[in-house]
């Protein structure tokens, strides 16, 4: 059992696909933060689906010997599975649109426009 970053990422993505998560996006955030190398964002079709997807990611990680923890209440709009170097966010489409993590984590100072 290995917990290389690539294995962790592969395990998370496979688990999300197996549970039919929607609009899966994997962001390389290494240049932006030291808290993780990758953030994976996915949508669930309902709060129940989000919980099931998150639990499956967590169980698959544990099965592979990957350290993981889950954040968020079952039945909520957003559940996070923290696998240290890979953080997985599963949320409702509305919550995902509101927080727009993809935009937040792909912004860089070079891409920001100034209104000066």
C-alpha positions in Angstrom: 0.0 0.0 0.0 1.3 3.4 -1.0 0.2 6.9 -0.4 2.1 8.7 -3.1 0.4 11.8 -4.2 -0.4 10.3 -7.6 -1.9 7.2 -6.0 -4.0 9.4 -3.7 -5.2 11.5 -6.6 -5.9 8.4 -8.7 -7.9 6.7 -5.8 -10.0 9.8 -5.3 -10.8 10.3 -9.0 -11.6 6.7 -9.5 -13.9 6.7 -6.5 -15.7 9.9 -7.7 -16.2 8.3 -11.1 -17.5 5.1 -9.7 -20.1 7.0 -7.6 -21.1 9.0 -10.7 -20.1 12.4 -9.3 -20.7 15.1 -11.8 -18.3 17.7 -13.4 -15.1 16.4 -11.7 -12.2 18.9 -11.9 -8.7 18.3 -10.6 -6.8 21.5 -9.8 -3.0 21.6 -9.3 -2.6 24.0 -6.5 1.0 23.4 -5.6 2.1 26.8 -6.9 -0.6 28.6 -4.8 -0.5 27.0 -1.4 1.4 24.6 0.9 -1.7 23.0 2.3 -2.2 20.6 -0.6 -0.9 19.7 -4.0 -4.3 19.0 -5.6 -7.9 20.0 -5.0 -10.6 18.0 -6.6 -14.0 19.5 -7.0 -17.1 17.5 -7.9 -20.9 17.9 -7.8 -23.5 15.5 -6.4 -27.0 15.3 -7.7 -28.5 15.6 -4.2 -27.5 16.0 -0.6 -27.9 12.2 -0.2 -25.7 11.6 -3.2 -23.0 14.0 -1.9 -22.9 12.1 1.4 -22.6 8.8 -0.4 -19.9 10.0 -2.7 -17.9 11.5 0.2 -18.2 8.3 2.2 -17.1 6.2 -0.7 -14.0 8.4 -1.3 -13.2 8.1 2.4 -13.7 4.3 2.4 -11.6 3.8 -0.8 -8.8 5.9 0.7 -8.8 3.9 3.9 -8.8 0.6 1.9 -5.7 1.8 0.0 -4.0 2.7 3.3 -4.4 6.5 2.7 -4.9 8.7 5.7 -8.1 10.6 5.3 -10.7 12.5 7.2 -14.2 13.8 6.4 -15.6 17.2 7.1 -19.2 18.3 6.8 -22.5 16.9 8.1 -24.2 14.1 6.3 -27.0 15.6 4.2 -25.2 19.0 3.8 -24.6 21.0 0.7 -20.8 20.5 0.9 -18.7 17.6 2.2 -14.9 17.6 2.1 -12.6 14.6 2.2 -9.1 15.6 3.3 -6.4 13.3 2.2 -3.6 15.7 3.1 -1.9 16.3 -0.2 -5.3 15.9 -2.0 -8.4 17.6 -0.9 -11.8 16.5 -2.4 -14.8 18.8 -2.3 -18.2 17.4 -3.2 -21.1 19.9 -3.3 -24.4 20.7 -4.8 -24.3 22.6 -8.1 -25.7 25.8 -6.5 -23.1 25.7 -3.7 -20.3 25.0 -6.1 -21.4 27.9 -8.3 -21.7 30.3 -5.3 -18.2 29.5 -3.9 -16.6 29.0 -7.4 -13.5 27.1 -6.0 -12.2 26.5 -9.5 -11.9 30.2 -10.1 -10.5 30.9 -6.6 -7.8 28.3 -6.8 -6.8 29.1 -10.4 -6.3 32.8 -9.9 -2.8 34.1 -9.8 -1.6 37.7 -9.4 -0.5 37.7 -13.0 -4.1 37.0 -14.1 -5.8 39.6 -11.9 -6.9 42.8 -13.6 -6.6 46.0 -11.7 -9.3 48.7 -11.8 -6.8 51.5 -11.0 
